[in-house]
Amino acid sequence: MRREERRNDPRVDVVASAAVWLPDAGLVQFRVADLSIGGALLRDAPPVAIGRRVQMSLTLEATEPLVIDAEVARWTADDGSGATLAVAFRDLDVQQEDLIQDALLKALEALNDPMSGVRGPIVEGQNVIAFRRPKPSR
């Protein structure tokens, strides 16, 4: 049985890290697996109670850390790639939203770069004549 999707915002893979103070574990460093304007998925997480309010420091590429209030939405046991912690952001201010949106846009632009492997150039000799679009999945 598939779990109902409750996210309102699309998530994007980004280069980011987070630190969260957890009462049972102290300060825990995380790798951010993906990010949206509404929250983040954090890797290598110790068990945390769903619904717990936390304060996190989110470090995006080329920015000062953002201190964000968040709520634990889900904790998933280790599936071989590390346990995950999904957090929903609470009460972002305008500057925080702008910085997160900028990071998301930068990550999406990188995916659309011709050298990203998502779309590759069609080359004839040394000249790029068009761009390949990914084949639709069936």
DAJOGI-V15303 format. One record per helix or strand of 2 or more residues. SS is the DSSP state (h for helix, s for strand). FROM is the first residue (numbers start at 1). LEN is the number of residues. If there is no record, write none. Layout:
ss = [SS/SS]
from = [FROM/FROM]
len = [LEN/LEN]
This chain:
ss = [s/s/s/s/s/s/h/s/s]
from = [16/26/39/53/66/84/94/121/127]
len = [7/11/5/8/11/7/19/4/5]
